[in-house]
């Protein structure tokens, strides 16, 4: 199990970066809809997009936190 610690740490960082990218895309997309930069789309669609991307951010961030906790558990087990 010790050989997978590097993979878990690296994947946790990658997932956190992906989560922040999703949040950034959600904010930019919803802001463009709120401000009326995209013609032909209603402004309430910006709120829907923001909620969706925020959910995806928290989901990915939660998965990364689980990986961090798993690394701590494996380290604690290996010390005993």
RAPEMO-V983464 format. One record per backbone hydrogen bond with DSSP energy under -0.5 kcal/mol. CO is the residue of the C=O (numbers start at 1). NH is the residue of the N-H. If there is no record, write none. Layout:
{{CO/NH} {CO/NH}}
This chain:
{{1/4} {2/5} {4/8} {5/9} {6/10} {7/11} {8/12} {9/13} {10/14} {11/15} {12/16} {13/17} {14/18} {15/19} {16/20} {17/21} {18/22} {19/23} {20/24} {21/25} {22/26} {23/27} {24/28} {25/29} {26/30} {27/31} {28/32} {29/33} {30/34} {31/35} {32/37} {32/38} {33/36} {37/39} {38/41} {42/45} {43/46} {43/47} {44/47} {44/48} {45/49} {46/50} {47/51} {48/52} {49/53} {50/54} {51/55} {52/56} {53/57} {54/58} {55/59} {56/60} {57/61} {58/62} {59/63} {60/64} {61/65} {62/66} {63/67} {64/68} {65/69} {66/70} {67/71} {68/72} {69/73} {70/74} {71/75} {72/76} {73/77} {74/78} {75/79} {76/80}}
